[in-house]
């Protein structure tokens, strides 16, 4: 009988709440207008200093596609996250392009490159969207970067799978 008790005790011990494993992520945080965006450095290929005049406009495309840019002989489409999210946008404020690579390269236009942040999984706050839209899964989390300032985490995989980049 003690053998059975020992087995039951072992099973109960295994089901005890285990310590939550903390995972750390490194994000590059950049600003477009008044919005801060964080992208995992796993997807950042490079950061290029530029302005809106360096972009070649493409007619008859969605307004969130600002144009294309030639970076060392490679033609890369450049998008605006603010335009995708229907937030205020100013072409004159664009100073950098974050070159992101998943299945192909895209550029994300930003005004300022803030810093690298190492964030634990405990500090990522889920964003609950009131209704499901085609943009709701692109930004699933946010985290505090300063007092009264948060950065939205861009899920690069979801962005690439969205209708915006197909």
Buried (B, 14 or more C-beta within 10 A) or exposed (E): EEEEEEEEEEEEEEEEEEEEEEEEBEBBBBBBBEBBBBBBEEBBBEBBEBBBEBBEEEEEEEEBBBBBBEBEEEEBBBBBBBBBBEEEBEEEBBBBBBBBBBEEBBBBBBBBBBEEBEBEEEBBEEBEEEEEEEBBBBBBBBBEBEEEEBBBBBBBBBBBBBEBBE
